[in-house]
Amino acid sequence: MWNSLELHVFPQLGKIPIHTLTAPKVISVLTPLAKKGTLETVNRLCQRINTIMVYVANAGLIEHNPLTGIKSAFKNPVKRHMPTIKPQELPELMHALNTASIKIITRCLIEFELHTMCRPNEVTWCQMEGDR
């Protein structure tokens, strides 16, 4: 999260006093990202910036959050579902998996997902929990 702020927000807004931030200033910083089509990044940055501003308002450093609703200045990202394969395509996938030049752990995780019907984030979470 911090890296996205350092990369996209701080270069233009990092030295501006927080009490002088306005919605038009922040929107102008995020607009080039939106024009590139990275709408998910813009959406997350809006959330992060608003979280910071809510904290600053609650801490009494500003009267109110002037950036409430800046997310509505941008299009919503289009959600794309992960692609699926048909059952008859499974043998071809397994052959490609067995002949692919990938690490054994990657191959095992993919096969584990197929056997358990887990999502990729669930599998990696299980792996990280096992590392502890």
Sequence and secondary structure as in RCSB ss.txt:
>XXXX:A:sequence
MWNSLELHVFPQLGKIPIHTLTAPKVISVLTPLAKKGTLETVNRLCQRINTIMVYVANAGLIEHNPLTGIKSAFK
NPVKRHMPTIKPQELPELMHALNTASIKIITRCLIEFELHTMCRPNEVTWCQMEGDR
>XXXX:A:secstr
 HHHHHHHTHHHHTTS GGG  HHHHHHHHHHHHHHT HHHHHHHHHHHHHHHHHHHHTTSSSS TTTTGGGGS 
           GGGHHHHHHHHHHS   HHHHHHHHHHHHHT  HHHHHHHHHHHH 
